Amino acid sequence: MCNSRRHCLWIILGLISVVCAQVPPKLAPLPRDLEFKRGERFQLVCSCREGEPPLTFSWVRDGQTLIESMEVSVRRFDEFSSSITITALREDHAGNYTCIVSNQGGSDSSTVKLKVLVPPTWLRQPYDMSVLSGARVTLNCETAGTPKPTVTWRRSKGFNLQHMETLTATQWRTGEDGSLTTSAVKKEDEGFYSCEVANGVGEGLRKTVRIEVQVPPSVSVSESERTVRKGDSVNLRCDVSGDIPLTINWAKANRNLPLISEDRIKIQEDSTIENSSSSVIIRNTAAEDTGLYICTARNTYGQSQATIRLKIVEQPSTPLNFQVAEIWCKSVRLKWKQPYNGNSPLKYYIIRYKRKDSQVKPTETKVPDSQNSVVIRDLRSSVTYSFHVLAVNDVGASGASSTVHATTREEEPEAAPTNVHVKSKDSGGFLLSWKPPPVDKWNGDIIGFSIGYKRVSHGSTQSLPFTFKILPASLSLAHPGLEASASREYEVCGLQESSSYTVVVQAMTRAGIGPASEPVLVKTSYGESPQVPSVSLLSTQQTVITLRVEPTGRKRASPTQYMLHIREGTGHWLKIPLTPPNKTEYRVGGLLSGAQYKLYVTARNGYGDSGPSEVVTFRTEPESASSSMFQYEEEDMAIPFYQKLSFIIPVAVSMTTIFVVPIAACCCLRKLNTLQRPRPEGVESRGFTYTASGSGECTSSSAPRPRSLPPQPTTSSTTDSGHYSTLQNYGSVIPVNDPRFSQFMIESKLANQVVSLPPKSNC
């Protein structure tokens, strides 16, 4: 047993020594890359230059044991080499081939990369195309080959093969597979396209195709909406592109244009090689031309159309049913109906108004187009206004509507009478003068005045009420026929002597009574001023006249002086004192012969002046030689004086004046409460005569009580000799408005005096 065990051990040790002594194999180097064309024969020899046999060879392709076939064979030349042979290379023969050799000492391997070169071949070729403009186009040029082929595209301009150039258009994109694509082909893309393929192996590939782009009509307009004023001309144009032949038509409201009945509408076409255009020309446009105009183009490949909306605008028509809806004191409300807007939105209305028959420019007020009524404010009361309305759009303003008139309602005056003062006074009353309020404050027609007066009770705490007298406006005029804004007068009678009174004046309209004037304080006189004297012309000579001046009224009002007022023609009034006053006949010399004169006489005493007498108009006798002024004369007459015309005519006139005029005056005084005498030019009238009755009312009498005038310096003479006054000694020029008013006592005005007035009406 032991011997056998030892024998086995020695055998094992022997084997180990043998193995350890064998040299492992080592292959000769092989090329790392080999390139062969498709179809060539391929042979690869693998040799072991070191190592002890026995050697074992094996072949692996791409990690897989190589399997022999008809084309692929493996041969062993001797015990130290092996080869692989492929009779005709194909693309699938390419790969990594590995030779492995081994023996008992080890193994070795070497790998060769085999590349089979294949010339380009078509996978997908391009072909001729005919496409619509705007379509997506792809030209295939897909090939195979080793190495990978490169693709180059070339194109011609138009259909001329003689001029091919490399494609550089940015709208074309080349894919990974060599295809050429555009998302929207255009007419200018027409032509020949050539795909050229090469990889350096064999002959390259080339294919040329034809692309035709069919363009259907395309219609465009520069403006889709047009606005034209009525009466203007308009040109509606559409531009058309597309393959010819093209047919272009215009239509409106499903009716082709132009209409046979409309010779003012015509169509004009203009064509070029690339584009065409068509226009509808309308002359003298009218409202019915408004609408949608359609331009339609057709060819073999389709049709297209574009629209233009035409709007004919004009000035709006006149607003309808313009009328006055309501009237107030200082405002009116107007209303109307919305007119046709002229096919253009209204912007606003214009209300024009002014006083009726006024020549001034009307006032304008704008009213928003959303309103059909408006209240015109800040008008004057009781004034007639004229109104009309216009509508306005972007084109312009309409014609004015029919004019309507409205008279605003009256209301009480806004202001009090002005310039209230006492012109004269006597023991039983006074003459009050005033002016109406400013005309723009009347608020209507002044129909009268309210005269309020009350006695001032000094030292008494009790306020006496006012006494009011309503005076019609026509009766308060100082002189009839003057304008309505002239001064007014009223004689207040029946007052107590030497008493103080407060006086106010108010204006009245039909709507009510206005505010009172500032109170005026007046004190009646103790005595009486003289009445208007009676004047008659006894005779006229060349430079001398003889007057008869007689007092009137009661003896207590006797004058202390007469004042003659005389003027020649239209010259200045001259005044001459007539002295002494207790005489009745006066001679005045120094006149111009053959001249026309006017005169009147006033009386004066310690209480004031009378009013003027009647105006006497006369003409002196002509003479050949001038006579000296203001001298005493004694005429030697060849004939009796009672036979001269210079005596007969004055006597006749004097008799008529003495008898006829007083009789007529008495008749009138019995019918009238107030006698108004004509005023000499430039002098205010003093023709009012009033007497106080027991009831306190003013009544007329044959011996009227004169108004009291303030004391004036008097000039009198008691000599009984000739009563003769001359212009040279006493004449002086006085202004027309020489004040002959009473100097009355002006006391402090009553402040905050409560006056009971008639109620005012609300407008």
C-alpha positions in Angstrom: 0.0 0.0 0.0 2.7 2.4 1.0 4.7 1.6 -2.1 1.8 2.3 -4.3 1.1 5.6 -2.6 4.6 6.7 -3.1 4.4 5.7 -6.7 1.4 8.0 -7.3 3.0 10.9 -5.6 6.0 10.7 -7.9 3.8 10.5 -10.9 1.9 13.7 -10.0 5.1 15.5 -9.3 6.4 14.5 -12.6 3.4 15.8 -14.4 3.6 19.1 -12.6 7.2 19.6 -13.6 6.4 18.9 -17.2 3.6 21.5 -17.3 5.6 24.1 -15.7 8.4 23.6 -18.2 6.0 24.2 -21.4 6.2 27.7 -23.0 2.9 29.6 -23.5 2.0 30.7 -27.2 2.4 34.2 -28.6 0.8 35.4 -31.8 2.5 37.5 -34.5 0.9 41.1 -34.6 -2.1 41.6 -36.8 -3.2 45.0 -38.4 -5.7 46.8 -36.2 -8.0 48.0 -39.1 -8.5 46.6 -42.5 -10.7 48.2 -45.3 -12.0 46.2 -48.2 -14.5 47.0 -50.8 -17.7 45.1 -51.0 -17.2 42.0 -53.2 -13.5 41.7 -52.7 -11.8 38.5 -51.2 -10.7 38.8 -47.7 -8.1 36.5 -46.0 -6.6 36.9 -42.6 -3.7 34.7 -41.4 -3.0 34.2 -37.7 0.5 32.9 -36.8 2.0 31.8 -33.4 5.7 32.7 -33.2 6.3 31.3 -29.7 5.0 28.5 -27.7 5.2 24.8 -27.6 2.7 22.6 -29.4 0.3 21.3 -29.3 -1.4 24.7 -30.2 -5.1 25.2 -30.5 -6.5 28.0 -32.8 -10.1 29.5 -32.7 -11.8 32.5 -34.4 -14.4 34.9 -32.8 -16.4 37.7 -34.6 -17.7 40.4 -32.6 -17.5 38.3 -29.5 -19.3 35.3 -31.1 -17.6 32.1 -32.3 -17.2 32.4 -36.0 -19.3 29.9 -37.9 -18.1 28.8 -41.2 -20.3 29.1 -44.3 -20.1 29.0 -48.0 -18.4 32.4 -48.1 -16.5 32.1 -44.8 -13.9 29.3 -44.2 -11.2 28.7 -41.6 -8.1 26.8 -42.6 -5.0 25.7 -40.7 -1.9 25.9 -42.6 0.4 24.1 -40.1 0.5 23.5 -36.4 1.6 27.1 -35.8 -0.9 29.1 -38.0 -4.5 29.5 -39.0 -6.4 31.6 -41.5 -9.9 32.9 -42.2 -11.1 33.5 -45.8 -14.2 35.3 -47.1 -14.7 34.9 -50.8 -16.9 37.9 -51.5 -17.3 40.6 -48.8 -20.6 42.0 -48.0 -21.7 44.8 -45.7 -22.6 42.3 -43.0 -19.1 40.8 -43.0 -17.7 43.9 -41.4 -16.8 43.6 -37.8 -14.1 42.7 -35.3 -12.4 39.4 -35.9 -10.3 37.9 -33.1 -7.7 35.0 -33.4 -7.2 33.0 -30.2 -4.3 30.5 -29.8 -3.6 28.3 -26.7 -1.5 25.5 -25.4 -0.8 23.8 -22.0 1.3 26.8 -21.1 -1.3 29.5 -21.8 -3.1 31.4 -24.6 -2.9 34.6 -26.7 -5.3 36.6 -29.0 -5.3 39.3 -31.5 -8.2 41.4 -33.0 -8.6 43.0 -36.4 -11.4 45.5 -37.3 -12.7 44.8 -40.8 -14.5 47.6 -42.6 -16.4 46.8 -45.8 -16.5 49.9 -48.1 -19.8 50.1 -49.9 -20.6 52.8 -52.6 -23.8 54.8 -52.2 -27.1 53.2 -53.0 -30.6 54.6 -53.2 -33.0 53.9 -50.4 -35.5 56.7 -51.4 -35.2 58.7 -54.5 -36.8 62.2 -55.2 -39.4 62.5 -57.9 -41.1 65.2 -59.9 -43.8 67.1 -58.1 -46.7 69.5 -58.9 -48.0 71.1 -55.7 -50.2 74.0 -54.7 -48.5 77.2 -53.4 -48.3 77.1 -49.7 -48.2 73.3 -49.4 -45.5 71.4 -47.4 -43.0 69.8 -49.8 -40.4 67.1 -49.1 -37.9 65.9 -51.7 -36.4 62.5 -50.6 -32.7 61.7 -51.1 -32.1 58.8 -48.7 -29.0 56.6 -49.5 -26.9 53.9 -47.9 -23.1 53.3 -48.1 -19.9 52.9 -46.1 -18.7 55.4 -45.2 -21.9 57.3 -44.9 -22.6 59.2 -48.1 -22.8 63.0 -48.2 -25.8 64.7 -49.9 -25.6 67.9 -51.9 -28.7 69.7 -53.3 -28.6 72.0 -56.3 -31.4 73.9 -58.0 -32.1 76.0 -61.1 -33.7 79.3 -61.5 -36.9 78.5 -63.3 -36.8 75.6 -65.6 -33.3 76.1 -67.0 -30.9 73.1 -66.4 -28.0 75.1 -67.7 -27.9 77.2 -64.6 -27.8 75.0 -61.5 -26.5 76.3 -58.3 -26.1 75.1 -54.8 -29.3 75.6 -52.8 -28.9 78.2 -50.1 -32.6 79.3 -49.5 -33.3 79.5 -45.9 -36.9 78.2 -46.2 -35.5 74.8 -47.3 -34.2 72.5 -44.6 -32.0 69.4 -45.2 -32.7 66.4 -42.9 -30.4 63.8 -41.4 -31.4 61.4 -44.2 -30.6 63.9 -46.9 -34.2 64.9 -47.7 -35.1 68.5 -48.5 -38.2 70.0 -46.9 -40.1 73.4 -46.9 -43.1 74.1 -44.9 -44.8 76.4 -47.4 -43.7 76.3 -51.0 -43.9 79.4 -53.1 -44.2 80.3 -56.7 -40.5 81.3 -56.8 -39.6 77.8 -55.6 -40.5 76.4 -59.0 -37.6 74.7 -61.0 -35.3 71.7 -61.2 -33.8 70.2 -58.0 -30.8 67.9 -58.2 -29.7 65.5 -55.3 -26.0 64.5 -55.5 -24.7 61.7 -53.3 -21.0 60.5 -52.8 -18.9 58.7 -50.1 -15.7 58.2 -52.0 -16.4 54.6 -52.9 -17.3 53.9 -56.4 -19.5 56.2 -58.5 -21.7 58.7 -56.7 -25.5 59.1 -57.2 -27.4 61.9 -58.8 -31.1 62.5 -59.4 -32.8 65.7 -60.8 -36.5 66.3 -60.4 -38.9 69.0 -61.5 -41.1 70.9 -59.1 -44.1 72.9 -60.4 -45.9 75.2 -58.0 -49.5 75.8 -58.8 -50.7 79.2 -57.4 -54.4 79.6 -56.8 -55.7 83.2 -56.7 -54.9 85.3 -53.7 -56.9 88.6 -53.3 -55.7 91.3 -50.9 -57.0 94.8 -50.2 -55.1 97.6 -48.5 -58.1 98.8 -46.5 -61.0 96.6 -45.4 -63.1 99.6 -44.5 -63.5 102.9 -46.4 -65.3 106.0 -45.3 -66.2 108.6 -47.9 -68.2 111.8 -47.8 -71.3 111.9 -49.8 -70.7 113.4 -53.2 -67.0 112.5 -53.3 -65.5 109.9 -55.6 -64.0 106.6 -54.3 -61.7 103.9 -55.8 -62.1 100.5 -54.3 -59.0 98.4 -55.3 -58.1 94.7 -54.8 -54.7 93.2 -55.8 -54.7 89.6 -57.1 -51.9 87.1 -57.5 -52.0 83.6 -58.9 -51.5 81.5 -62.1 -53.1 82.9 -65.1 -55.6 82.9 -66.6 -57.4 84.8 -63.8 -61.0 86.0 -63.7 -61.9 88.9 -61.4 -65.4 89.9 -60.4 -67.0 92.5 -58.2 -70.3 92.1 -56.4 -72.4 94.1 -53.9 -75.4 92.6 -52.1 -75.3 89.5 -54.3 -75.4 91.6 -57.4 -72.5 91.8 -59.8 -71.0 95.1 -60.6 -71.2 97.4 -62.5 -74.9 97.8 -62.6 -76.2 98.7 -66.0 -78.4 101.4 -64.5 -75.5 103.1 -62.8 -73.3 104.8 -65.3 -71.4 106.5 -62.5 -69.9 103.1 -61.4 -67.2 101.5 -63.6 -64.6 98.7 -63.1 -61.0 99.1 -64.2 -58.4 96.2 -64.4 -54.7 96.4 -64.6 -52.6 93.2 -65.2 -48.8 92.5 -65.2 -46.9 89.2 -65.6 -46.8 88.6 -61.8 -49.9 90.4 -60.5 -53.2 91.8 -61.4 -55.4 94.4 -59.9 -59.1 95.5 -60.2 -60.8 98.6 -59.1 -64.4 99.8 -58.7 -64.6 103.5 -59.3 -67.7 105.3 -58.0 -68.3 108.9 -58.9 -70.5 111.3 -57.0 -71.2 108.8 -54.2 -74.6 108.6 -52.7 -76.1 107.1 -49.5 -77.2 103.9 -51.3 -73.6 103.2 -52.2 -72.9 102.2 -48.6 -72.4 98.4 -48.3 -70.0 95.4 -48.6 -68.1 95.1 -51.8 -66.7 91.7 -52.6 -63.7 91.1 -55.0 -63.5 87.5 -56.2 -60.7 86.0 -58.3 -60.7 82.5 -59.9 -58.3 80.3 -61.9 -57.8 76.6 -62.6 -56.5 75.9 -59.1 -59.2 77.6 -57.0 -60.7 81.0 -56.0 -60.2 83.7 -53.4 -62.0 86.8 -52.4 -61.6 89.9 -50.2 -64.2 92.4 -49.0 -64.2 96.2 -48.6 -66.9 97.8 -46.5 -67.8 101.2 -47.9 -69.5 103.8 -45.7 -70.9 106.9 -47.2 -71.2 109.6 -44.6 -72.7 113.0 -44.7 -73.9 115.8 -42.4 -76.7 114.8 -40.2 -80.2 115.9 -41.1 -81.9 118.6 -39.2 -83.3 117.7 -35.7 -87.0 117.0 -35.8 -89.9 118.5 -33.8 -87.8 121.2 -32.2 -90.1 122.9 -29.7 -90.3 124.7 -26.4 -91.4 122.3 -23.7 -91.4 124.5 -20.5 -90.9 128.2 -19.8 -89.8 129.7 -16.5 -88.7 133.2 -15.5 -85.0 132.9 -16.4 -84.8 129.5 -18.2 -86.6 127.4 -20.8 -86.6 123.7 -21.6 -86.2 122.7 -25.2 -86.7 119.3 -26.7 -86.4 117.6 -30.1 -86.2 114.2 -31.8 -82.9 112.6 -32.9 -82.4 113.0 -36.6 -80.7 110.8 -39.2 -77.0 110.8 -38.2 -75.6 110.8 -41.7 -74.2 107.3 -41.3 -71.7 108.7 -38.8 -72.3 108.8 -35.0 -73.5 112.1 -33.7 -71.0 114.0 -31.5 -73.2 116.6 -30.0 -76.0 119.2 -30.6 -75.6 122.9 -30.7 -78.3 125.2 -29.4 -78.1 128.7 -30.7 -80.2 131.5 -29.1 -80.4 135.2 -28.8 -82.9 137.9 -28.1 -85.5 138.1 -30.8 -84.7 140.7 -33.5 -81.2 141.2 -32.0 -78.4 141.7 -34.4 -75.7 140.3 -32.1 -74.1 136.9 -32.6 -76.1 134.1 -31.0 -75.0 132.3 -27.9 -74.1 128.6 -28.4 -74.5 125.8 -26.0 -73.3 122.2 -26.7 -75.5 119.3 -25.7 -74.3 115.7 -25.6 -75.6 113.5 -28.3 -77.3 111.2 -25.8 -79.7 114.0 -24.8 -82.8 115.1 -26.7 -83.6 118.0 -24.4 -81.8 120.8 -22.6 -82.6 123.6 -20.1 -81.2 126.9 -21.2 -80.5 129.0 -18.1 -79.4 132.5 -17.1 -81.9 134.2 -19.4 -83.5 137.6 -18.7 -87.1 137.7 -17.4 -89.9 138.8 -19.7 -87.6 138.7 -22.8 -88.5 137.0 -26.1 -85.7 134.7 -27.3 -85.2 132.9 -30.6 -83.8 129.3 -30.5 -82.7 126.8 -33.1 -80.8 123.5 -32.9 -78.1 121.8 -35.1 -76.8 118.3 -35.0 -73.0 117.7 -35.4 -71.1 114.5 -36.5 -67.5 114.0 -37.8 -68.5 115.3 -41.2 -70.0 118.6 -40.0 -73.1 120.3 -38.8 -76.6 119.8 -40.0 -78.8 122.7 -41.2 -80.5 124.7 -38.5 -83.9 123.7 -37.4 -86.9 125.9 -37.6 -86.6 128.8 -35.2 -88.8 128.8 -32.2 -89.5 131.7 -29.9 -90.1 131.8 -26.2 -90.8 134.7 -23.9 -89.6 134.1 -20.4 -92.1 134.8 -17.6 -92.1 138.1 -15.8 -91.0 138.4 -12.2 -90.8 141.3 -9.8 -88.0 143.9 -10.5 -84.6 143.0 -9.1 -83.6 146.5 -8.2 -85.1 149.6 -6.7 -85.7 152.9 -8.4 -82.7 155.2 -8.5 -82.0 158.9 -8.1 -85.0 159.4 -5.7 -85.1 163.1 -4.6 -87.5 165.9 -3.9 -87.6 168.5 -6.7 -89.8 171.0 -4.9 -92.0 171.3 -1.8 -94.6 173.5 -0.2 -96.5 173.5 3.0 -98.9 170.7 2.0 -96.8 168.4 -0.2 -93.8 167.9 -2.4 -92.9 167.0 -5.9 -91.0 163.6 -5.9 -88.7 162.7 -8.8 -87.0 159.3 -9.5 -85.7 157.1 -12.3 -86.8 153.5 -12.9 -84.4 150.7 -12.0 -81.8 149.8 -14.7 -83.6 148.3 -17.7 -81.8 144.9 -17.3 -83.2 144.6 -13.8 -86.9 145.2 -14.7 -87.7 141.5 -15.3 -90.7 142.5 -17.3 -92.6 145.7 -18.2 -92.8 148.3 -15.6 -96.5 148.9 -15.3 -96.4 151.3 -12.3 -94.8 152.5 -9.2 -95.7 152.3 -5.6 -95.1 155.6 -3.7 -94.8 155.0 0.0 -94.6 157.7 2.6 -95.1 158.1 6.3 -94.7 160.9 8.9 -91.7 160.7 11.1 -92.7 161.1 14.7 -89.8 162.5 16.6 -89.4 161.3 20.2 -92.0 158.5 19.7 -91.1 154.9 19.9 -94.1 153.8 17.9 -93.4 153.4 14.1 -96.2 154.7 11.9 -97.3 152.7 8.9 -96.5 153.7 5.3 -99.2 155.1 3.1 -98.9 153.6 -0.4 -100.2 155.1 -3.7 -100.0 153.0 -6.8 -99.2 155.1 -9.8 -99.4 153.7 -13.4 -96.2 154.0 -15.3 -97.7 156.2 -18.0 -99.0 158.8 -15.6 -95.7 159.1 -13.8 -93.7 160.4 -16.8 -92.4 163.9 -16.2 -93.2 164.6 -19.9 -95.3 162.2 -22.0 -93.5 160.8 -25.1 -90.2 160.2 -23.4 -88.5 156.8 -23.2 -89.6 154.4 -20.5 -86.3 154.9 -18.6 -86.8 158.7 -18.3 -87.2 160.4 -15.0 -90.6 160.1 -13.3 -92.5 162.6 -11.1 -95.3 162.5 -8.7 -96.8 165.3 -6.4 -97.6 164.1 -3.0 -100.4 166.3 -1.5 -102.4 166.6 1.6 -99.5 166.6 4.1 -99.1 168.6 7.3 -97.2 171.8 7.3 -93.6 171.8 8.7 -93.6 168.0 9.1 -91.0 165.4 8.3 -91.9 162.5 6.0 -90.0 159.4 4.9 -90.5 158.5 1.2 -89.7 155.2 -0.7 -90.4 154.2 -4.3 -90.9 150.7 -5.7 -91.2 149.5 -9.3 -94.0 147.1 -10.3 -94.4 144.4 -12.9 -97.3 142.1 -13.5 -95.5 139.6 -11.4 -95.1 141.8 -8.3 -93.5 144.7 -6.6 -89.7 145.0 -6.5 -87.5 146.2 -3.6 -87.9 149.7 -2.1 -85.5 152.5 -2.8 -83.4 154.1 -0.1 -85.7 156.2 2.1 -85.7 159.9 1.5 -86.5 162.3 4.4 -88.3 165.5 3.4 -89.8 168.3 5.6 -92.8 170.3 4.3 -92.6 174.1 4.3 -94.4 176.5 6.6 -95.5 178.9 3.9 -96.2 178.5 0.2 -94.2 179.2 -2.9 -95.9 181.3 -5.6 -98.1 179.9 -8.4 -97.2 180.0 -12.1 -97.6 183.6 -13.2 -99.9 184.6 -16.1 -97.8 186.1 -19.0 -99.1 187.9 -22.1 -97.3 189.8 -24.8 -98.7 193.3 -25.3 -96.5 194.6 -28.1 -93.5 193.9 -30.2 -91.2 196.5 -31.8 -87.9 196.3 -33.5 -85.8 195.9 -30.4 -88.4 196.2 -27.6 -91.3 194.2 -26.3 -93.9 194.9 -23.7 -95.1 192.1 -21.3 -98.0 191.8 -18.9 -97.1 189.6 -15.9 -99.8 188.9 -13.3 -99.6 186.8 -10.2 -102.0 183.9 -9.7 -103.1 181.9 -6.6 -103.7 183.0 -3.0 -102.3 186.3 -1.6 -100.2 184.4 0.9 -98.2 183.0 -2.0 -97.5 186.4 -3.6 -94.2 186.6 -5.5 -91.4 188.9 -4.4 -89.6 188.7 -7.8 -90.3 187.7 -11.4 -87.6 186.2 -13.6 -87.8 186.4 -17.4 -86.2 183.5 -19.3 -85.7 184.4 -23.0 -83.7 183.0 -25.9 -83.2 183.9 -29.6 -83.7 181.0 -32.0 -81.9 177.9 -30.7 -79.4 179.9 -28.7 -78.8 179.8 -24.9 -81.5 180.8 -22.5 -80.9 184.1 -20.8 -82.6 185.2 -17.6 -83.5 188.8 -16.7 -85.0 189.9 -13.3 -88.2 191.9 -13.8 -88.5 194.7 -11.1 -90.4 195.9 -9.3 -92.7 192.8 -8.7 -95.7 194.9 -7.8 -96.2 196.1 -11.3 -97.9 194.2 -14.1 -96.3 195.7 -17.3 -92.7 195.4 -18.2 -90.7 196.5 -21.2 -87.6 194.6 -22.4 -85.2 196.1 -24.9 -81.9 195.2 -26.5 -83.4 192.6 -28.8 -82.4 191.9 -32.4 -84.8 193.2 -35.0 -86.5 190.7 -37.2 -85.5 187.8 -34.9 -87.6 185.0 -33.4 -87.6 184.6 -29.6 -89.1 182.4 -27.0 -89.8 183.4 -23.4 -91.4 182.3 -20.2 -91.6 183.8 -16.7 -91.1 182.3 -13.2 -92.1 183.8 -9.9 -90.2 183.6 -6.6 -90.9 184.3 -2.9 -89.3 183.4 0.3 -90.6 179.8 0.1 -89.4 179.0 -3.3 -89.9 179.3 -7.1 -93.0 178.7 -9.1 -93.0 176.6 -12.2 -92.5 178.1 -15.6 -95.3 179.9 -17.4 -96.6 179.1 -20.8 -93.9 179.6 -23.5 -94.5 182.7 -25.7 -93.0 182.7 -29.1 -92.7 186.0 -31.1 -90.7 187.7 -33.8 -89.5 191.3 -33.5 -90.2 193.8 -36.3 -87.4 194.3 -38.9 -85.6 197.6 -38.9 -83.0 199.3 -41.2 -80.8 200.6 -38.5 -79.8 198.9 -35.3 -81.1 200.4 -32.0 -79.1 200.5 -28.8 -79.9 197.8 -26.2 -81.6 198.4 -23.0 -82.4 202.2 -23.4 -85.6 204.1 -22.6 -87.4 205.2 -25.9 -90.1 207.8 -26.7 -91.4 207.3 -30.3 -92.7 210.1 -32.4 -95.3 208.6 -34.7 -96.6 210.2 -37.7 -99.8 208.2 -37.5 -101.9 207.3 -34.5 -100.4 204.3 -32.7 -103.7 202.5 -32.6 -103.6 202.2 -36.4 -100.2 200.5 -36.5 -99.9 196.8 -36.9 -97.3 196.7 -34.2 -100.1 197.8 -31.8 -103.1 195.9 -33.3 -101.5 192.5 -33.5 -100.1 192.4 -30.0 -103.4 193.7 -28.6 -105.3 191.0 -30.5 -103.0 188.3 -29.3 -103.1 189.6 -25.8 -106.9 189.7 -25.8 -107.0 186.1 -27.1 -104.6 185.0 -24.4 -106.4 186.8 -21.6 -109.9 185.6 -22.4 -109.7 182.3 -24.5 -106.7 180.6 -22.8 -108.0 181.0 -19.2 -111.4 179.7 -20.2 -109.9 176.6 -21.9 -107.6 176.1 -18.9 -110.5 176.2 -16.5 -112.4 173.5 -18.5 -109.4 171.2 -18.5 -108.6 171.7 -14.8 -112.1 170.5 -13.9 -111.5 167.2 -15.8 -107.9 166.5 -14.8 -106.3 166.1 -11.4 -103.0 167.0 -12.8 -102.2 169.6 -15.4 -99.0 168.9 -17.4 -97.6 171.9 -19.3 -95.1 171.6 -22.2 -91.6 172.2 -21.0 -89.4 174.8 -22.7 -86.3 173.3 -24.4 -83.6 172.7 -21.9 -85.8 173.6 -18.8 -87.7 171.1 -16.7 -91.5 171.6 -16.6 -93.2 173.3 -13.7 -96.7 173.0 -15.1 -98.3 170.9 -12.3 -100.8 172.8 -10.0 -102.3 171.1 -7.1 -104.3 172.2 -4.0 -105.0 170.3 -0.9 -108.6 169.4 -0.1 -109.9 168.6 3.3 -109.6 164.8 2.7 -105.9 165.0 2.0 -106.3 164.3 -1.8 -104.9 166.5 -4.5 -107.6 168.3 -6.4 -107.5 171.1 -9.0 -109.0 174.6 -8.4 -109.2 177.8 -10.2 -106.6 179.2 -7.9 -104.1 176.4 -7.5 -101.8 176.4 -4.6 -98.2 176.9 -5.8 -95.4 174.6 -4.8 -93.2 175.9 -2.2 -89.7 176.8 -3.2 -86.8 177.6 -1.0 -86.0 181.2 -0.2 -83.9 182.9 -2.9 -82.3 186.3 -2.9 -84.7 188.7 -4.5 -84.2 191.9 -6.4 -87.1 194.4 -6.3 -87.6 198.1 -6.8 -90.3 200.3 -5.4 -89.9 203.1 -7.9 -93.0 203.9 -9.9 -91.1 205.1 -12.9 -90.7 203.1 -16.1 -90.4 199.3 -15.5 -87.8 198.6 -18.1 -85.2 195.7 -18.1 -82.3 195.3 -20.6 -80.3 192.3 -21.6 -77.2 194.4 -21.3 -77.8 195.1 -17.6 -79.2 191.8 -16.5 -78.7 189.1 -19.2 -76.5 186.1 -18.5 -76.0 182.7 -20.1 -77.3 179.8 -18.0 -77.0 176.0 -18.7 -80.1 174.2 -19.9 -80.3 172.2 -16.7 -79.9 175.2 -14.4 -81.2 173.9 -11.0 -84.4 175.6 -10.0 -85.2 173.0 -7.4 -86.2 173.5 -3.9 -83.5 173.5 -1.2 -85.1 171.1 1.3 -83.7 169.9 4.5 -82.0 166.6 4.2 -82.0 164.8 7.4 -80.3 161.5 8.2 -81.7 158.5 6.3 -83.7 156.1 8.3 -81.7 152.9 8.6 -83.4 149.5 8.6 -86.9 151.0 8.3 -89.5 148.3 8.1 -91.8 148.9 5.2 -95.0 146.9 4.6 -95.0 146.1 0.9 -97.3 144.1 -1.3 -96.3 140.4 -1.5 -93.9 139.3 -4.3 -94.8 136.6 -6.7 -92.5 133.5 -7.0 -91.4 132.7 -10.5 
